[in-house]
Amino acid sequence: MLKCVTVTLILYKSTHSTPVRDLNNVQADNRFEVKTILLTEFDKLPSFIKNTSVCCTDHDHKCELYCSHRQLCCTVCLKESHVHCEKLETIQDVVKNVKTSPLLEDIENDLKFIMTNLESLIKNRQENKTRINAQKLACMEEIQNVRKLIIDRLDEMEKSLKDTMASNVEQLGLDFDNLSQELNVHKSYISALQKELEAALIIATDLQVFLGLRPLEVRVEEEFSYLETLKTNKAMDEVNLKLDISSIMRAISEGSESFGKGQAQLLLPSVNDKSNITFSEKAQFQLPIGENDIKILGCTVLPGGLLIFTDSKNNRLLICDGDGTFERDICLSFTPRDITYINNSTIGVTCKSSKKVVLIELITGKELSSFSTSDNCYGLSFLNELLTLRITGSFITTTLTGKIKSTLEEADCSTYCCASEDCIISSNRTNHSVLCYKTNGDPAWQFQDQKLQTPRDVTVDENGCVLVVGAKSNNVFVISSDGQRGREILNDLDKPYTVHFDKTSKLMVVANRSGSAKVFTKT
């Protein structure tokens, strides 16, 4: 037996055709339309139908009217909150033809539109899913191809690197063997000279020994020149084998094509970077005061470690050993300015006031020769058998006899200078800079740092790095050979004025004008 339920619909049987504005106009005998449906059919109704009620939720009265605000209201609602509403209709009038109303048609169309879009979106996502799965397979295949290409390139690079390294090491080995053989020849020669000298001291007379000293000295000087040649041609530079892995990684990051073309580099030789330069203090001392006090303007270190200073107050050279112990002085007939090492028995000295350069024999202190300059003469440097001088307004390069080889017109530098391979280095104390010029006169680089104040004398180490003293900043700076980097390596000095580094003994001497000096060893 089927169960039934009575459902009351919001439809009135009313004769009113105009909006109701007074409760007295509402007939008390209005009736709701009643419809009976099966329970099973009722269960099929959507929730928004089942949950509707014709009773007012606030006053528990039947709703009889419909407001223009699209709200159902009972007679109590009408008094409380809808008294000012301009349009009130009976529910019976409102629900007429509701199932064929334009509003219901619009809702049906909107639902169809939304449904169509949802189906389209679902289809799109499914198609996209299918597409990316296919793309995944293609990418996996490409990854395998790239993997094979990388492995092939790595194999090629490995072979190339190994072949290059083997070739370079073999060539270096031959160079080392040839140089060792050459050094052994000179070693045997020196050993023979030592034995000859021992024999002469035992057998020969004093006169014979005296007469033989000059020829022996010439032979010794030749060997010193040979050692100097080894330094200038970098035959004794430290050589290291280094793999530049950064170029390999860079080639990989730039893609397979460039990776295939990328070549790793073997850097031979590897020159010590400035960041590795350190000095340890060996000695600290005060040079002896002369009759007219003291004024040190130049210094140099001989290959054997001997230290020589110019004292312009007393027209003399002061000679000390590597520990700073004073040995002797050499009196001069002129006021010395700067000094440079020429060879084992000769030094060069500039004289500002007399506008000349003088060559002096170390042992006797004798002035061997001199030549004049066109203007006041200051800084002096010697390299590759040529002198480089700083005169007022320019640099000049001359032979030991004074023959001018080149002139570099430059007026912005200070009084000191240092010759390096294919360039001249000086300082400018006014703008606190160190400058480098090519031998043709073109500027190579300029270095400045706030920690380097009033730079004075400059010198160069065995790797081309520049060492400069800061008279005001009381320090020593090292600057890379390209002038791009620099850092302080010594500080807490006392107004350093002059500096020199010897490439053979690896000693550096720093002195101020009042004669306070320090000796450092490169470590």
C-alpha positions in Angstrom: 0.0 0.0 0.0 1.4 3.3 -1.0 1.8 6.1 1.6 0.7 9.6 0.7 1.5 13.0 2.1 -0.4 16.3 1.8 1.6 19.2 0.6 0.3 22.8 0.9 1.4 25.0 -1.9 1.6 28.8 -1.6 -1.3 29.6 -3.8 -4.4 31.6 -2.6 -7.9 31.6 -3.9 -8.5 35.3 -3.8 -10.6 37.8 -5.7 -8.1 40.7 -5.0 -6.5 42.0 -8.2 -4.8 45.0 -6.6 -1.9 45.1 -4.0 -3.1 44.8 -0.5 -2.3 47.8 1.7 -4.5 47.1 4.7 -5.0 44.0 6.7 -8.8 44.6 6.6 -8.7 44.1 2.8 -7.4 40.5 3.3 -10.3 38.0 3.4 -10.2 35.6 6.2 -11.6 32.8 4.2 -8.6 32.5 1.8 -7.5 29.0 1.3 -4.2 27.4 0.3 -4.1 25.1 -2.7 -3.7 21.5 -1.5 -2.0 18.8 -3.5 -1.6 15.1 -2.5 1.5 13.2 -3.7 3.1 9.9 -3.1 5.8 9.7 -0.3 8.2 8.2 -2.8 7.6 11.2 -5.1 8.1 13.5 -2.1 11.5 12.0 -1.4 12.5 12.9 -5.0 12.0 16.6 -4.3 15.2 18.6 -4.0 16.1 20.0 -0.6 15.4 23.6 -1.6 11.8 22.5 -2.1 11.4 20.2 0.9 12.9 22.8 3.3 10.4 25.5 2.2 7.6 26.5 4.5 4.5 28.8 4.2 4.7 29.6 7.8 6.6 32.7 9.1 9.6 31.6 11.0 9.4 34.6 13.3 5.7 34.7 14.2 4.5 31.2 13.4 1.7 32.6 11.2 0.9 31.6 7.7 2.5 33.8 5.1 -0.1 35.4 2.9 1.7 38.2 1.1 4.8 38.8 -1.0 6.8 42.0 -0.7 8.6 43.8 -3.4 11.8 43.0 -1.6 11.2 39.4 -2.6 10.2 38.3 0.9 7.2 36.3 2.2 5.4 37.9 5.1 2.6 37.3 7.5 0.2 39.8 8.9 2.4 40.5 11.8 5.5 41.0 9.5 3.4 43.5 7.6 2.8 45.6 10.7 6.4 45.4 12.0 8.7 45.6 9.0 6.7 46.0 5.8 4.3 48.7 6.6 6.1 51.1 4.2 6.5 48.7 1.3 4.9 50.2 -1.7 4.0 46.9 -3.4 2.5 43.9 -1.7 0.9 41.0 -3.6 -0.9 37.9 -2.5 1.1 34.8 -2.8 -1.6 33.4 -5.1 -1.0 36.1 -7.6 2.8 35.8 -7.4 2.9 32.1 -8.1 0.7 32.2 -11.1 2.5 30.7 -14.2 5.7 30.4 -12.2 6.8 27.3 -14.1 6.7 29.1 -17.4 8.0 32.4 -16.1 11.1 34.2 -17.8 13.0 34.0 -14.5 12.8 30.2 -14.4 13.8 30.0 -18.1 16.8 32.2 -17.4 17.9 29.9 -14.5 17.5 26.9 -16.7 19.6 28.6 -19.4 22.3 29.6 -16.9 22.5 26.0 -15.6 22.9 24.7 -19.1 25.6 27.3 -19.8 27.5 26.4 -16.6 27.2 22.7 -17.4 28.6 23.2 -20.9 31.6 25.1 -19.6 32.3 22.5 -16.9 32.3 19.7 -19.4 34.6 21.7 -21.7 37.0 22.4 -18.8 37.1 18.7 -17.9 37.7 17.7 -21.4 40.5 20.3 -21.7 42.3 18.9 -18.5 42.0 15.4 -19.7 43.5 16.3 -23.1 46.3 18.2 -21.3 47.0 15.2 -19.1 47.3 13.0 -22.2 49.6 15.6 -23.9 52.0 16.0 -21.0 52.3 12.2 -20.6 53.4 12.1 -24.3 55.8 15.0 -23.7 57.2 13.2 -20.7 58.2 10.3 -22.9 59.8 12.7 -25.4 61.7 14.5 -22.6 62.9 11.2 -21.2 64.3 10.2 -24.6 66.0 13.6 -24.9 67.5 13.3 -21.5 69.0 10.0 -22.5 70.4 11.6 -25.7 71.9 14.5 -23.7 73.4 12.0 -21.2 75.1 10.1 -24.0 76.4 13.4 -25.5 77.8 14.6 -22.2 79.5 11.2 -21.6 81.0 11.3 -25.1 82.2 14.9 -24.6 83.7 14.0 -21.2 85.5 11.1 -22.7 86.9 13.4 -25.4 87.9 16.1 -22.8 89.5 13.5 -20.6 91.6 12.2 -23.4 92.5 15.8 -24.5 93.5 16.8 -20.9 95.5 13.7 -20.3 97.4 14.1 -23.6 98.0 17.9 -23.0 99.2 17.2 -19.4 101.5 14.4 -20.5 103.0 16.6 -23.3 103.5 19.6 -21.0 105.0 17.5 -18.2 107.3 15.8 -20.6 108.4 19.1 -22.1 108.9 20.6 -18.6 110.9 17.5 -17.6 113.2 18.1 -20.6 113.6 21.8 -19.8 114.4 20.9 -16.1 117.0 18.3 -17.3 118.6 20.7 -19.7 118.8 23.4 -17.1 120.1 21.0 -14.4 122.8 19.9 -16.9 123.7 23.5 -17.6 123.8 24.3 -13.8 126.0 21.3 -13.2 128.5 22.7 -15.8 128.6 26.0 -14.0 128.9 24.2 -10.7 131.9 22.2 -11.9 133.4 25.5 -13.2 133.0 27.2 -9.8 134.4 24.1 -8.0 137.4 24.3 -10.3 137.9 28.0 -9.5 137.7 27.3 -5.8 140.4 24.6 -6.1 142.6 26.9 -8.2 142.2 29.7 -5.6 143.1 27.3 -2.8 146.2 26.2 -4.7 147.2 29.8 -5.5 146.9 30.7 -1.9 149.2 27.9 -0.9 151.7 27.9 -3.7 151.7 31.4 -5.4 153.5 34.5 -4.1 151.6 37.5 -2.8 152.4 39.4 -6.1 151.1 36.5 -8.2 147.9 36.4 -6.1 147.5 40.1 -6.4 148.0 40.1 -10.2 145.6 37.2 -10.5 142.8 38.7 -8.5 141.5 40.8 -11.4 141.2 37.9 -13.9 139.6 35.9 -11.2 137.2 38.7 -10.4 136.2 38.9 -14.0 135.4 35.2 -14.1 133.4 35.5 -10.9 131.4 38.5 -12.3 130.6 36.4 -15.4 129.1 33.7 -13.1 127.1 36.4 -11.2 125.8 37.7 -14.6 124.8 34.1 -15.4 122.8 34.0 -12.2 121.2 37.3 -13.0 120.2 35.9 -16.4 118.4 33.0 -14.8 116.3 35.5 -12.8 115.5 37.8 -15.7 114.5 35.0 -18.1 112.4 33.3 -15.3 114.3 30.1 -15.7 114.0 29.5 -12.0 110.3 30.4 -11.6 108.3 27.9 -9.6 106.2 25.8 -12.0 102.9 24.2 -10.8 100.5 21.9 -12.6 96.9 23.2 -12.2 93.6 22.1 -13.7 91.2 25.0 -14.3 88.0 23.1 -13.4 85.9 26.3 -13.6 86.1 26.3 -17.4 84.7 22.8 -17.5 81.8 23.7 -15.2 81.1 26.9 -17.2 81.0 24.9 -20.5 78.5 22.4 -18.9 76.3 25.2 -17.7 76.2 26.9 -21.1 74.7 23.9 -22.8 75.7 20.8 -24.7 77.0 22.5 -27.8 79.4 24.9 -25.9 80.2 22.0 -23.6 81.4 20.0 -26.5 83.6 22.9 -27.6 84.8 23.8 -24.1 88.4 23.1 -23.3 89.9 22.8 -19.8 93.1 24.7 -19.3 96.4 23.6 -17.8 98.0 26.7 -16.4 101.8 26.4 -16.8 103.6 27.9 -15.1 101.6 29.1 -12.1 103.0 32.4 -10.7 102.4 33.1 -7.0 99.4 35.4 -6.5 99.9 38.5 -4.5 97.5 37.1 -1.8 100.3 34.6 -1.0 102.9 37.3 -0.3 104.0 37.5 3.3 107.1 39.0 5.0 108.6 38.3 8.4 110.7 40.8 10.2 114.4 39.9 10.3 116.1 42.9 11.8 115.3 46.4 13.1 118.1 49.0 13.6 119.1 52.7 13.6 121.7 53.9 11.1 124.6 55.9 12.6 124.1 59.7 12.8 126.7 61.8 11.0 128.1 65.2 11.7 125.1 66.8 10.0 122.5 64.5 11.5 121.1 62.1 8.9 118.8 62.0 5.9 118.2 58.7 4.1 116.7 59.1 0.6 117.6 55.8 -1.1 118.5 52.2 -0.3 119.3 48.9 -2.1 119.9 45.3 -1.2 122.8 43.4 -2.9 122.2 39.7 -4.0 124.5 38.6 -1.1 122.3 40.4 1.4 124.4 43.6 1.9 122.4 46.7 2.6 123.4 50.2 1.3 121.8 53.5 2.1 122.3 57.1 0.8 122.8 59.8 3.4 122.2 63.2 1.7 123.0 65.2 4.8 126.6 63.9 5.1 127.4 63.0 1.4 128.0 59.3 2.2 126.9 55.8 1.6 126.2 53.6 4.7 126.9 49.8 4.3 125.3 47.2 6.7 125.1 43.5 6.7 121.7 41.7 6.3 121.1 41.9 10.1 121.6 45.7 10.2 125.1 45.6 11.7 126.9 48.7 10.4 130.1 47.8 8.6 131.5 51.0 6.9 130.7 54.1 5.0 131.8 55.6 1.7 132.4 59.3 1.5 131.3 61.0 -1.7 132.2 64.2 -3.4 128.5 64.9 -4.1 125.1 64.8 -2.4 123.5 61.3 -3.1 119.8 60.9 -3.8 118.9 57.4 -5.0 120.9 54.2 -5.5 120.7 51.0 -7.5 122.7 47.8 -7.8 124.6 47.3 -11.1 126.8 44.3 -10.6 128.8 42.5 -7.9 131.3 45.4 -7.6 129.4 48.5 -8.9 126.5 50.6 -7.8 124.8 53.6 -9.4 123.9 56.8 -7.5 122.0 59.9 -8.6 122.8 63.5 -7.6 119.9 65.9 -7.8 121.9 69.1 -7.3 124.7 68.2 -9.8 122.2 66.7 -12.3 124.3 63.6 -12.8 124.5 59.8 -12.3 127.7 58.3 -10.8 129.0 54.7 -11.0 130.9 53.8 -7.8 133.1 50.8 -7.1 132.0 49.1 -3.9 135.3 47.8 -2.6 137.3 51.0 -2.9 134.5 53.6 -3.0 136.1 55.0 -6.1 133.9 57.0 -8.6 134.4 55.0 -11.8 132.4 57.2 -14.2 129.5 59.6 -14.4 127.2 61.3 -16.9 125.1 64.4 -16.8 121.3 64.6 -17.1 119.2 67.5 -18.6 117.4 68.3 -15.4 117.4 67.4 -11.6 117.9 63.7 -11.2 116.0 61.7 -8.6 115.0 58.0 -8.7 117.2 55.3 -10.3 116.6 51.7 -11.4 118.7 49.2 -13.3 117.4 46.3 -15.4 118.6 44.5 -18.5 121.8 46.5 -18.8 119.8 49.8 -18.9 119.3 52.6 -16.3 115.9 54.1 -15.8 116.0 57.6 -14.3 113.4 59.9 -12.9 114.3 63.5 -13.8 112.1 66.6 -13.5 109.0 66.1 -15.8 110.0 62.8 -17.4 111.6 59.4 -17.3 114.7 58.5 -19.4 116.3 55.1 -20.2 120.1 55.2 -20.8 123.1 52.9 -21.1 125.7 52.9 -18.3 127.6 55.5 -20.3 124.6 57.9 -20.4 123.4 57.3 -23.9 119.7 57.9 -24.0 117.6 55.1 -25.4 114.1 56.4 -24.7 112.3 59.3 -23.1 108.9 59.2 -21.5 107.4 62.6 -20.9 105.2 62.5 -17.7 104.9 65.2 -15.1 102.4 63.7 -12.6 104.7 61.2 -10.8 106.9 61.6 -7.7 110.6 61.4 -7.6 111.0 57.6 -7.3 110.8 55.0 -10.1 111.3 51.3 -10.7 111.8 49.5 -14.0 110.0 46.3 -14.6 109.6 44.2 -17.7 108.2 46.5 -20.5 107.0 49.2 -18.0 108.0 51.9 -15.5 106.4 52.2 -12.1 106.2 55.3 -9.9 104.0 56.9 -7.3 102.1 60.2 -6.9 101.9 61.3 -3.3 99.5 64.1 -4.1 96.6 61.9 -5.1 97.9 58.8 -3.2 98.2 56.6 -6.3 100.7 54.2 -7.8 101.1 54.5 -11.6 102.5 52.2 -14.3 103.5 53.3 -17.8 104.4 51.2 -20.8 107.8 51.9 -22.3 106.1 53.7 -25.2 104.6 56.2 -22.8 101.0 54.8 -22.7 99.5 54.5 -19.2 99.1 50.9 -18.3 97.3 51.2 -15.0 96.7 53.3 -11.9 96.1 52.0 -8.4 94.5 53.8 -5.4 93.4 52.6 -2.0 92.2 54.6 1.0 94.6 52.6 3.2 97.6 53.7 1.1 98.4 57.4 1.9 101.3 59.5 0.5 103.1 56.6 -1.4 106.8 57.2 -1.9 109.4 54.6 -3.1 108.4 51.6 -5.2 110.1 48.2 -5.9 109.2 45.0 -7.7 109.4 41.4 -6.5 110.4 38.4 -8.6 106.9 37.8 -9.9 106.3 41.4 -11.0 104.2 42.4 -8.0 104.7 46.0 -6.9 105.8 46.9 -3.3 105.2 50.5 -2.3 105.6 52.3 1.1 103.0 54.7 2.4 104.7 57.5 4.3 101.5 58.8 5.8 99.7 55.5 6.3 102.9 54.0 7.8 102.6 50.7 5.8 103.7 48.7 2.8 101.3 47.7 0.1 101.6 44.9 -2.5 99.9 45.4 -5.9 99.3 42.8 -8.5 101.4 43.2 -11.7 98.2 44.3 -13.6 97.4 46.9 -11.0 93.9 45.4 -10.5 94.3 44.2 -6.9 96.3 45.4 -3.9 96.4 44.9 -0.1 98.4 46.0 2.9 101.0 43.5 4.0 103.0 45.5 6.6 101.8 48.2 9.0 102.8 50.1 12.1 105.9 51.5 10.4 107.4 54.9 11.2 107.0 57.2 8.2 108.6 54.8 5.7 110.3 56.7 2.8 112.4 54.3 0.8 112.1 50.6 0.0 114.0 47.9 -2.0 113.4 44.2 -2.6 116.2 41.9 -3.8 115.0 39.0 -6.0 118.0 36.8 -5.1 118.2 37.0 -1.3 114.4 37.6 -1.0 115.2 40.4 1.4 113.3 43.7 1.6 114.6 46.8 3.4 112.4 49.7 4.5 113.8 52.9 5.9 112.6 56.4 6.9 114.5 59.7 6.4 115.8 59.7 10.0 117.7 56.5 9.5 115.3 54.0 11.2 115.3 50.8 9.1 113.8 47.3 9.1 114.8 44.2 7.1 112.1 41.7 6.1 112.4 38.2 4.6 109.8 37.0 2.1 108.2 33.8 3.4 
